[in-house]
Amino acid sequence: GGWCIRTSRLGPFRLPFSFVPLSWYIMPDYALEKETLTHFLQNYQDEDGTKKYQEKLQSISNREENILSIELDDLQMHLSEQALPGLGDGEKDLLHNVETNTKQYLKLFAEAADDCLGQIEPSVPHVPDVYDVLLQQRMKGINQAEAQAASDGIARNLDSTHMLPPALMRRYEVIMTPRSLAKPLRMRQVQASSIGSLVTVRGIVTNATDVKPMLTVATYLDAASGLEVYQEVTGRTFVPLQQAPQAAAGLQAAGRADLVMQTRGSRFVKFQEVRIQELAHEVPQGATPRTMVIHLTGELTRSVKPGDPVTLSGVYLPEPFTGFRAAKAGLLTSTFLLAQRVHLDKQSYEALSHDAMHEDAIQELMDEGDLYSRLARSIAPEIWGHEDVKKALLLVLVGGVTKEMDDGMRLRGDIHACLMGDPGVAKSQLLRYVCNISPRAVHTTGKGSSGVGLTAAVTKDPTTGEMMLEGGALVLADKGICAIDEFDKMEEADRTAIHEVMEQQTVSIAKAGITTTLNTRTTVLAAANPAWGRYDTRRSPSENIALPAALLSRFDLLWLILDRADDTMDRALASHVMSVHKHGRAPRAEGLAGTLSADQLRAYIAHAKQRNPFVPDSLTEYVAAVYAEMRAEETQTEQPHSYTTARTLLSILRLSQALARLRLADSVSQPDVDEALRLMRMSKISLSDEAGGPGQVDAISAIYSRIRDDAQRRRKDTYGWADLTALTGQDFSHEELRACLKEYADINIWQVEKSAAGEDTIAFYESARPYTTD
């Protein structure tokens, strides 16, 4: 049904494939193409005029590198610019052949590199290792055997099994990087036509086995002849040689001798099998995600972990079934991708923190000011309002400082938060945006998660058949964020699995003879609805929350988001939503700096996480007084809406450390503690049935409350302008602060005076002090 285009002296013409003679299918001349690849390695120059691959080969010869990475963009440029000698019409098809028959050309590149290395002398002397000693003894044994045969007048011709294979002498591996124009394929687009080709796919790593040695060259000792016999292994399975080959048997005294495998003389490479799953947005309607098996070898092993979104390039190859599975499968074979390049779609915080490109951008952000509010507004800017909720989520992303004690006790620095509110207040959208920001995040739902799915399950390794543990959502989110939506709909038996994770940050497993402890250094971010779907103001807060106290006390922040009718706020919300639907982005607020992109926000958080601020001794008494006051208030409340325990004190410290990290400071200051207390107070106020929208307390009263509470805790009478601005922070303007000082001075609460620098200072009147003197 197809046609073939053929060019002749009379011009191009076409014939049906059924009439195409076999002589038109010309096999590539591998010897000629090997010369082309050798010329490419020796003569290719980059934009700076340096011989890129010649320098790489020199580093390999000096034993400084063990990877030769071939970029097909360089090969394409070299073929288009160079008129290579001895090449015919096949030059144009070389790049196509490399991309469609990659495994063969990886071997040709390795052979070409071996030829080039034979002409390169090491520029740095190196100490011989075990490999050099073995190679020297092998060459010495072969030479002695040939000399003995020559002296005895015997014509000794060694076959290929007695010659040292190049794979055994090679101290490097060749990998291939696809062209930059090659777009990643969907997993369902990788079909039978892609067999043997270099393809690029995207997915999420769901499982990664342990790294094990894989045999590539088996070495046997023939005791009768004294020679070594070599067998190259190209697949996952092979049949070991039992006797010497016929060519060597004629040299033995009588018959064939058994071969003994020499493990130390064989060559092994690191091998790891990884399974990736199709991305959610690439799954067709009504279908389930597909998976693909990835084989990582050499230096590519341990480059990915379960839960990482990755882009993989490799050779798509078939793998026949073996054993009983082969009899059952018949003509069917499984497939795998032999990885050549691994790229993490989301860099870790550690990798981003060492990126020098972000240093100048971060300094510019700090110079612009109002960074705390700007970073918070950058979280889900399409969602209107929720300023304090976004600030709390920002602190969740930054986290506190994890401390390891000398006796092994560990104090977690991760900040757990729970958003509980009425339907339609964007709880799930906030969770998904936080997962998008975090380099390592797992999103799950309460009803769709079991205790085993959250912690770990015992499965059988398909490669070795051994029993193994497969981590659940909390284990996959180690050093990341685990977002659990519909937290209230989770079964109580499954919810108990989270208790150990949230405080000890470990999972203890005792299943199928496996007793171990897995690390789950995870931030838990949950979203839930009240007990009756919507918050019922006629019932107590504890009845609405309907979560056990043991679980609530583990959350650093518990925030209730109520959906109350307010004409002004409803109109503003509707206007914001209409603008987002019309323009496809959030409108920019007047008078405020623009929001940051997800990459900028991720880079700043990575930079802030490098700081480890400590709590100075001067704040010890202040934090202790705050904690004692919170406990006293809860005791006096008839229906407490929270559980203030010693964990609450640690929550204050963690939130304060996260705020200090945002300032890129090395120590916690009092404004950090005050802001942490304000967020906790706002979360508690929102849990009461009197909670309303923002702005019910005017700025002047709010400023006075801060000054009064601070004076009461610290038993302080006078405040300078620097103290006042530190107390108010960036939440209030200087005009609002001066208005507060004037208003309360008029009613004889304090006296306002001017300092030597012309700044306002206040001193409480003795009768208006917020504390009593003993």
C-alpha positions in Angstrom: 0.0 0.0 0.0 3.0 2.4 0.2 5.3 4.0 -2.3 9.0 4.3 -2.6 10.7 7.4 -4.1 13.7 6.6 -6.4 16.0 9.1 -8.2 17.4 8.3 -11.6 19.0 10.3 -14.4 15.5 11.1 -15.7 14.4 12.5 -12.4 12.6 11.2 -9.3 10.0 8.6 -9.8 8.0 6.3 -7.4 7.3 2.6 -7.3 5.1 0.5 -5.0 7.0 -1.2 -2.2 6.1 -4.5 -3.7 8.2 -3.6 -6.8 11.2 -2.4 -4.9 14.3 -4.6 -5.5 16.2 -5.9 -2.5 19.3 -4.2 -3.7 17.8 -0.8 -2.8 17.8 -1.7 0.9 21.5 -0.8 1.6 22.9 -1.8 5.0 25.1 0.9 6.6 28.8 0.5 6.2 29.7 0.3 9.9 33.4 0.5 9.3 33.1 3.7 7.3 30.7 5.2 9.9 33.1 4.3 12.7 35.8 6.3 10.9 33.3 9.2 10.8 32.6 8.9 14.5 36.4 8.8 15.2 36.9 11.9 13.2 34.1 13.6 15.1 35.6 12.7 18.5 39.0 14.0 17.4 38.1 17.2 15.6 34.8 18.6 16.9 35.2 22.1 18.2 32.6 24.0 20.2 31.9 27.7 20.0 35.0 28.6 22.0 37.2 26.7 19.6 38.2 24.0 22.1 38.1 20.3 21.1 35.3 19.3 23.4 35.5 15.5 23.1 39.3 15.4 22.9 39.4 17.1 26.3 36.9 14.6 27.7 39.0 11.7 26.4 42.1 13.3 28.0 40.2 13.4 31.3 39.2 9.8 30.9 42.8 8.9 30.1 43.9 10.7 33.3 41.2 8.8 35.2 39.5 12.0 36.2 36.2 11.0 34.5 34.5 7.8 33.7 31.6 9.0 31.5 31.8 9.9 27.8 28.6 11.8 27.1 27.8 12.2 23.4 25.5 15.1 22.5 23.7 14.5 19.2 23.4 18.3 18.7 27.2 18.3 18.4 27.2 15.4 15.9 24.5 17.2 13.8 26.5 20.4 13.7 29.7 18.5 12.9 28.1 16.6 10.0 26.6 19.8 8.5 29.8 21.9 8.7 32.5 19.3 7.9 33.2 17.7 4.6 34.5 14.4 5.9 36.8 12.3 3.8 35.7 9.0 2.4 32.0 9.4 3.0 29.4 8.9 0.4 25.7 9.4 0.3 25.3 7.6 3.7 26.6 10.7 5.5 23.2 12.3 5.4 21.6 9.3 7.1 24.2 8.8 9.8 22.3 11.0 12.4 19.1 9.2 11.5 20.8 5.8 11.9 22.2 6.8 15.3 18.7 7.8 16.6 17.0 4.7 15.2 19.7 2.1 16.0 21.1 3.6 19.1 22.4 0.4 20.8 24.6 -0.5 17.8 26.0 3.0 17.6 26.7 3.2 21.3 29.1 0.2 20.6 30.6 2.0 17.6 31.1 5.2 19.7 32.9 3.1 22.3 35.1 1.5 19.7 35.9 4.9 18.2 36.7 6.2 21.7 39.0 3.2 22.3 40.9 4.0 19.1 41.3 7.7 20.2 42.4 6.8 23.7 45.1 4.6 22.2 46.7 7.8 20.8 46.4 9.8 24.0 49.0 9.6 26.7 47.9 10.4 30.3 49.1 13.9 31.3 48.8 13.0 35.0 50.6 10.0 36.5 48.4 7.6 38.4 49.1 4.7 40.9 48.3 1.3 39.4 45.2 -0.3 41.0 43.9 -3.9 41.1 42.5 -3.5 37.6 46.0 -2.6 36.2 47.6 -5.6 37.9 45.0 -8.0 36.6 45.4 -6.6 33.0 49.2 -6.9 33.2 49.1 -10.5 34.4 46.6 -11.4 31.7 48.7 -9.9 28.9 51.8 -11.6 30.4 50.0 -15.0 30.4 48.9 -14.7 26.8 52.4 -13.7 25.6 54.0 -16.6 27.5 51.5 -19.1 26.1 52.2 -17.8 22.5 55.9 -17.9 23.1 55.8 -21.5 24.4 53.7 -22.6 21.5 56.1 -21.0 19.1 59.1 -22.7 20.7 57.3 -26.0 20.5 56.6 -25.5 16.8 52.8 -25.4 17.3 50.7 -23.0 15.4 48.5 -21.5 18.1 45.6 -19.4 16.9 43.5 -18.1 19.8 39.9 -17.6 19.0 37.8 -14.6 20.2 36.9 -16.2 23.5 40.6 -16.1 24.6 41.2 -12.5 23.5 40.6 -9.7 26.0 37.3 -8.2 25.1 37.2 -4.4 24.8 34.4 -4.2 27.4 36.7 -5.8 30.0 39.5 -3.3 29.4 37.2 -0.2 29.2 37.3 2.1 32.2 34.5 4.3 31.1 30.9 4.2 29.8 29.3 5.9 26.8 26.0 7.6 27.1 24.1 9.6 24.5 22.1 12.8 24.9 19.3 13.4 22.3 18.9 16.5 20.2 17.4 19.5 21.9 14.7 19.6 19.2 13.5 16.2 20.1 10.3 16.7 22.1 9.3 14.2 24.9 6.8 11.6 23.8 3.7 10.6 25.7 4.1 7.2 27.2 1.4 5.9 24.9 3.2 7.2 21.8 6.1 4.9 22.4 5.1 2.0 20.3 6.6 -0.9 18.3 8.1 1.4 15.8 10.2 2.9 18.5 12.1 -0.3 19.2 15.8 0.3 19.1 15.4 4.1 18.9 16.4 6.9 21.2 13.2 8.2 22.8 12.4 10.7 25.5 9.5 10.2 27.9 8.2 11.9 31.1 6.7 10.3 34.2 6.7 10.0 37.9 9.0 7.4 39.6 6.8 5.0 41.5 9.4 2.3 42.4 13.1 1.9 42.5 15.0 -1.3 43.4 18.2 -1.6 45.2 21.4 -1.2 43.2 22.9 -4.6 42.4 25.9 -5.7 40.4 25.2 -6.9 36.9 27.6 -9.2 35.0 28.8 -7.8 31.6 31.9 -9.9 31.0 32.3 -13.4 32.5 35.8 -14.7 32.9 36.6 -18.5 33.2 39.9 -20.3 33.9 40.8 -23.2 31.8 43.1 -25.2 34.0 44.4 -27.5 31.2 45.6 -24.7 29.0 46.3 -22.1 31.6 44.4 -19.5 29.7 41.3 -17.4 30.5 38.2 -17.7 28.5 35.9 -14.6 28.2 32.2 -14.4 27.5 30.4 -11.1 26.9 26.9 -10.9 28.4 24.5 -8.6 26.6 21.3 -9.3 28.4 19.8 -9.9 31.8 20.3 -13.7 31.5 23.0 -15.9 30.0 24.1 -19.6 29.9 27.6 -20.0 31.5 30.2 -21.8 29.5 30.9 -25.3 30.8 33.8 -26.4 28.6 36.6 -24.8 26.7 35.8 -24.0 23.0 37.0 -26.4 20.2 39.8 -24.1 19.1 41.5 -24.4 22.5 40.7 -28.1 22.9 43.2 -29.1 20.3 46.0 -27.7 22.4 45.1 -29.8 25.5 46.6 -33.1 26.3 43.3 -35.0 26.1 39.7 -33.9 25.5 38.0 -30.9 26.9 38.5 -29.5 30.4 35.8 -27.9 32.6 35.9 -24.2 33.0 35.8 -22.5 36.4 34.3 -19.0 36.6 36.5 -16.4 38.1 34.4 -13.8 39.9 37.3 -11.4 40.6 38.4 -11.4 37.0 34.9 -10.7 35.7 33.4 -7.3 35.1 30.3 -6.1 36.8 28.4 -2.8 36.5 25.9 -1.1 38.8 22.3 -1.9 37.9 19.0 -0.5 39.1 15.5 -1.0 37.8 13.1 1.9 38.1 9.4 2.0 37.2 7.8 5.2 36.1 4.1 6.0 35.8 2.3 8.1 33.2 1.6 11.7 34.1 -2.0 12.4 35.2 -2.7 15.0 32.5 -1.5 12.6 29.8 -3.9 9.8 30.7 -6.8 9.6 28.2 -10.4 9.8 29.5 -11.5 6.7 31.2 -8.1 5.0 31.1 -5.7 4.1 33.9 -2.1 5.3 34.0 0.5 3.1 32.2 3.9 2.2 33.6 7.3 1.7 31.9 10.3 -0.2 33.2 13.6 1.8 33.2 17.1 0.2 33.4 19.7 2.5 35.0 23.4 1.4 34.8 26.7 2.8 35.9 26.7 6.4 37.2 23.0 6.9 36.4 22.0 4.6 39.3 20.6 6.3 42.5 19.9 9.4 40.5 16.1 9.3 41.1 13.9 8.4 44.0 10.3 7.3 44.2 8.0 10.3 43.9 10.3 12.3 41.6 8.9 13.7 38.3 11.5 13.0 35.7 12.3 13.3 32.0 14.2 10.2 30.8 16.0 9.6 27.5 17.0 6.1 26.5 17.0 3.2 24.1 13.6 1.4 23.9 14.4 -2.3 23.7 12.6 -5.6 24.0 13.3 -8.2 26.7 12.1 -11.8 26.0 10.6 -13.7 28.9 12.6 -16.5 30.5 11.7 -19.7 32.3 8.1 -20.6 32.9 7.0 -17.1 31.9 8.4 -17.6 28.4 6.3 -20.7 27.9 3.2 -18.8 29.0 4.0 -15.6 27.0 4.7 -17.4 23.7 5.8 -14.8 21.2 5.2 -11.8 23.4 8.1 -9.9 25.0 8.3 -7.2 27.6 10.0 -3.9 26.9 12.2 -1.5 28.8 14.0 1.7 28.4 17.8 1.6 28.7 18.4 5.1 30.2 20.9 7.4 28.7 20.0 10.7 30.4 18.0 11.5 33.5 16.6 15.0 34.2 14.7 15.9 37.3 11.8 18.1 36.4 11.9 19.7 39.9 15.2 20.5 41.4 15.6 19.9 45.1 16.0 22.8 47.6 19.7 21.8 48.0 20.3 22.1 44.3 18.5 25.4 44.0 20.4 26.9 46.9 23.7 26.4 45.2 22.5 28.1 42.0 24.4 31.3 41.7 21.9 32.7 39.1 19.4 33.4 41.9 21.7 35.3 44.2 21.2 38.7 42.5 17.5 38.2 42.1 17.1 37.4 45.8 19.0 40.5 46.8 16.8 42.6 44.5 13.7 41.2 46.2 15.1 42.0 49.6 15.9 45.6 48.6 12.3 46.1 47.3 10.9 45.6 50.8 7.6 44.1 52.0 8.9 40.7 51.1 6.9 38.7 53.6 3.5 39.9 52.3 4.7 39.7 48.7 5.8 36.1 49.1 2.5 35.2 50.7 0.5 36.9 47.9 2.5 34.8 45.4 0.9 31.6 46.7 -2.1 30.9 44.5 -2.6 34.5 43.3 -5.7 33.4 41.4 -7.4 32.7 44.7 -8.9 35.9 46.3 -8.2 36.8 49.9 -6.9 34.4 52.5 -3.9 36.6 53.3 -3.2 35.1 56.7 -3.8 31.6 55.4 -1.3 32.1 52.6 1.2 33.4 55.2 0.7 30.3 57.2 1.2 28.1 54.1 4.4 30.1 53.3 5.7 29.2 56.7 4.8 25.5 56.1 6.9 25.6 53.0 9.9 27.2 54.7 9.7 25.1 58.0 11.6 25.4 61.2 15.0 24.0 62.2 15.3 20.3 62.9 17.5 19.6 65.9 19.4 16.4 66.7 20.3 16.0 70.4 23.4 14.2 71.7 21.4 11.4 73.1 19.6 10.7 69.8 16.4 12.6 70.5 15.2 14.5 67.4 13.0 17.6 67.5 11.2 18.1 64.2 11.3 21.4 62.3 8.5 20.6 59.9 5.3 22.6 60.4 2.0 20.7 60.2 -1.1 22.6 59.2 -4.8 21.7 58.8 -7.3 23.8 56.9 -10.8 23.1 58.0 -13.7 25.1 56.5 -16.9 25.3 54.6 -17.2 23.9 51.0 -16.1 26.1 48.2 -13.4 28.2 50.0 -10.5 26.9 47.9 -8.9 24.5 50.4 -8.1 21.9 47.8 -6.7 24.5 45.4 -4.4 25.9 48.0 -3.1 22.3 48.7 -2.5 21.6 45.1 -0.6 24.9 44.6 1.6 24.1 47.6 2.4 20.7 46.1 3.3 22.5 42.8 5.7 24.8 44.6 7.4 22.1 46.7 10.1 20.1 44.8 8.9 16.9 46.5 5.2 16.6 47.3 2.6 13.8 47.2 -1.1 14.6 47.0 -3.7 12.1 48.2 -7.2 12.0 49.5 -8.6 10.7 52.7 -11.2 8.2 51.3 -8.8 7.0 48.7 -6.0 6.3 51.2 -5.5 3.3 53.5 -3.1 2.9 56.3 -0.9 0.7 54.1 -1.1 3.2 51.3 0.1 5.9 53.6 2.9 4.0 55.3 4.4 1.0 53.5 3.3 -2.3 51.9 5.1 -5.6 51.6 5.5 -6.7 48.0 7.6 -9.1 46.0 10.5 -7.8 44.0 9.8 -8.7 40.3 13.6 -8.8 39.6 14.9 -11.0 42.5 11.6 -12.4 43.9 12.5 -11.3 47.4 10.0 -9.7 49.8 10.5 -6.0 49.9 8.8 -2.9 51.3 7.2 -0.4 49.0 6.8 3.0 50.5 3.4 4.7 50.7 2.5 8.4 50.3 4.2 9.5 53.6 7.4 7.6 52.8 7.5 9.0 49.2 7.1 12.5 50.6 10.2 12.2 52.8 11.8 15.6 53.2 8.8 17.1 51.3 5.1 17.7 51.8 2.3 15.2 52.0 -1.0 16.9 51.2 -4.1 15.0 52.4 -7.4 16.3 51.1 -10.7 15.3 52.6 -8.9 14.5 55.8 -12.2 14.2 57.8 -13.5 11.4 55.6 -10.5 9.1 56.3 -11.3 6.0 58.3 -10.2 6.2 62.0 -8.1 3.1 61.7 -6.2 4.5 58.8 -5.9 7.9 60.5 -4.0 6.5 63.4 -1.1 5.6 61.1 -0.4 9.3 60.9 0.2 9.9 64.6 3.7 8.5 64.7 4.6 10.2 61.4 3.6 13.7 62.6 5.7 13.7 65.8 8.4 11.0 65.6 8.6 11.3 61.8 9.1 7.6 61.4 7.0 4.5 60.4 7.6 1.3 62.3 6.9 -1.8 60.2 6.6 -5.4 61.4 5.2 -7.4 58.5 6.1 -10.6 56.7 9.2 -11.1 58.7 10.4 -7.6 58.0 10.9 -5.4 61.1 12.3 -2.0 60.4 11.7 1.8 60.8 11.3 4.0 57.7 12.0 7.7 57.7 9.0 10.0 57.1 10.5 13.5 57.6 7.3 14.9 56.1 5.3 18.0 56.4 1.6 17.0 56.7 -0.8 19.5 55.1 -4.4 18.5 55.5 -7.7 19.9 54.4 -11.0 18.9 56.0 -14.7 19.8 56.3 -16.5 20.3 59.7 -18.5 17.4 61.1 -21.7 18.4 59.4 -20.2 19.6 56.1 -20.6 23.3 57.1 -19.6 25.0 60.3 -22.6 25.1 62.7 -22.3 28.1 64.9 -24.9 26.6 67.3 -22.6 23.8 68.2 -19.3 24.0 70.1 -16.0 24.2 68.3 -15.0 20.7 69.5 -18.3 19.3 68.0 -17.6 21.0 64.7 -14.0 19.9 64.4 -14.7 16.2 65.3 -11.1 15.2 65.4 -9.3 13.5 68.4 -7.3 15.7 70.7 -4.2 13.5 70.1 -4.3 14.4 66.5 -5.2 18.1 66.8 -2.3 18.7 69.2 0.1 17.5 66.5 -0.9 20.3 64.1 1.0 23.5 64.6 -1.7 25.5 62.9 -5.4 24.6 62.7 -7.3 27.1 60.6 -11.0 27.3 60.0 -12.1 29.1 56.9 -15.8 30.2 57.2 -17.9 31.2 54.3 -19.9 34.1 55.6 -22.2 36.4 53.6 -20.8 39.9 53.3 -21.9 42.2 50.5 -18.6 44.0 50.1 -16.5 40.9 50.2 -18.8 39.0 47.9 -18.7 41.7 45.3 -14.9 41.9 45.5 -14.7 38.1 45.2 -17.0 38.0 42.2 -15.0 40.8 40.5 -11.8 38.9 41.1 -13.2 35.6 39.7 -14.5 37.4 36.6 -11.2 39.0 35.9 -9.3 35.7 36.2 -11.7 34.1 33.7 -11.4 37.0 31.3 -7.7 37.5 31.3 -6.5 34.1 32.4 -4.4 35.5 35.3 -4.9 37.2 38.6 -5.3 41.0 38.5 -2.5 43.0 39.9 -3.4 44.9 43.0 -3.0 48.7 42.9 -0.1 50.0 45.0 1.4 46.6 45.6 4.4 44.9 44.0 3.7 42.1 41.6 3.7 38.5 42.6 6.5 36.1 42.1 6.5 33.1 39.7 6.6 29.6 41.1 10.3 29.2 40.1 11.2 32.5 41.9 9.2 31.5 45.0 10.9 28.1 45.0 14.3 29.6 44.7 13.8 32.0 47.5 12.5 29.3 49.8 15.5 27.1 49.0 17.8 30.1 49.9 15.9 30.7 53.1 16.1 27.0 54.1 19.9 27.3 54.3 19.6 29.4 57.5 19.4 27.8 60.9 18.2 30.6 63.2 18.4 30.1 67.0 16.3 31.5 69.8 18.4 33.9 71.9 18.3 33.8 75.7 16.7 37.2 75.8 13.5 35.8 74.4 13.3 32.9 76.8 11.2 34.7 79.5 9.0 36.4 76.9 8.1 33.1 75.2 7.6 31.4 78.5 5.2 34.2 79.6 3.2 33.8 76.3 2.9 30.1 76.8 1.7 30.5 80.4 -0.8 33.1 79.3 -2.2 30.8 76.6 -2.6 28.0 79.1 -4.4 30.2 81.5 -6.8 31.5 78.9 -7.7 28.0 77.9 -8.4 27.0 81.5 -10.8 29.9 81.9 -12.7 29.1 78.7 -15.8 27.0 79.2 -15.6 25.5 75.7 -12.0 25.5 74.5 -11.5 25.4 70.8 -7.9 24.1 70.9 -5.6 22.0 72.9 -2.7 24.0 74.3 0.1 21.6 75.3 3.8 21.6 75.4 3.6 20.9 71.6 2.1 24.4 71.3 5.3 25.9 72.8 7.3 24.1 70.2 4.9 25.3 67.5 5.6 28.9 68.5 9.4 28.3 68.2 9.0 26.6 64.8 6.9 29.4 63.4 9.3 32.0 64.7 12.2 30.2 63.2 10.4 30.0 59.8 9.8 33.8 60.0 13.5 34.4 60.8 14.4 32.2 57.8 12.3 34.4 55.6 14.3 37.4 56.8 17.5 35.4 56.1 18.5 36.1 59.7 20.6 33.9 62.0 18.6 34.5 65.2 14.9 34.9 66.1 13.7 38.3 67.1 10.7 39.4 69.1 8.7 40.6 66.0 9.1 37.0 64.7 7.6 35.6 67.9 4.8 38.3 67.8 3.9 37.4 64.2 3.8 33.7 65.1 1.5 34.5 68.0 -0.7 36.6 65.7 -1.1 33.8 63.2 -1.9 31.3 66.0 -4.4 33.8 67.4 -6.0 34.3 64.1 -6.3 30.6 63.7 -7.9 30.3 67.1 -10.2 33.2 66.5 -11.3 31.7 63.2 -12.3 28.5 65.1 -14.7 30.4 67.4 -18.3 31.1 66.4 -17.6 34.8 66.6 -15.0 34.7 63.8 -15.7 37.0 61.0 -14.0 38.4 58.0 -10.8 40.5 58.1 -10.9 44.1 59.1 -13.3 43.9 62.0 -10.6 45.3 64.4 -9.4 48.7 63.3 -5.6 49.3 63.0 -5.4 51.7 65.9 -6.9 49.2 68.3 -4.8 46.4 67.0 -1.6 48.4 67.5 -2.6 49.3 71.0 -3.3 45.6 71.8 0.2 44.7 70.6 1.9 47.4 72.8 -0.3 46.5 75.8 0.4 42.8 75.6 4.1 43.3 75.1 4.3 45.6 78.1 2.3 43.2 80.2 4.6 40.3 79.4 7.9 42.2 79.7 6.8 44.6 82.5 8.0 47.5 80.4 7.0 51.2 80.9 8.8 53.1 78.0 9.1 52.4 74.3 11.3 54.1 71.8 10.4 54.5 68.1 12.6 51.5 67.1 10.8 49.3 69.7 7.4 50.4 68.4 8.2 49.8 64.7 9.6 46.4 65.6 6.4 45.5 67.4 4.1 46.6 64.6 6.4 45.1 61.9 5.1 45.5 58.3 1.5 45.0 59.2 0.8 48.7 59.9 2.1 51.9 58.4 3.9 54.7 60.3 0.9 56.9 59.9 -1.3 54.4 61.6 1.2 54.0 64.4 1.4 57.8 65.0 -2.4 58.0 65.0 -2.5 55.3 67.7 0.1 57.1 69.8 -1.9 60.4 69.6 -5.3 58.8 70.3 -4.3 57.0 73.4 -2.2 59.9 74.6 -5.4 62.0 74.5 -7.1 59.6 76.9 -4.0 59.6 79.3 -2.9 56.0 78.7 0.7 57.1 77.9 2.7 60.2 77.4 4.3 61.0 74.0 7.7 62.7 73.9 10.3 63.5 71.3 13.7 61.9 71.5 17.0 63.7 70.7 16.7 62.4 67.1 13.2 63.8 66.8 11.4 60.5 67.0 8.3 59.7 69.1 8.7 57.8 72.3 6.0 56.8 74.9 5.9 56.2 78.6 2.9 54.6 80.3 1.2 56.6 83.1 1.5 54.8 86.4 -2.3 54.5 86.7 -2.6 53.0 83.2 0.2 50.4 83.3 -1.1 47.0 81.9 0.6 45.2 84.8 0.6 45.5 88.6 3.8 46.1 90.6 4.5 44.0 93.6 
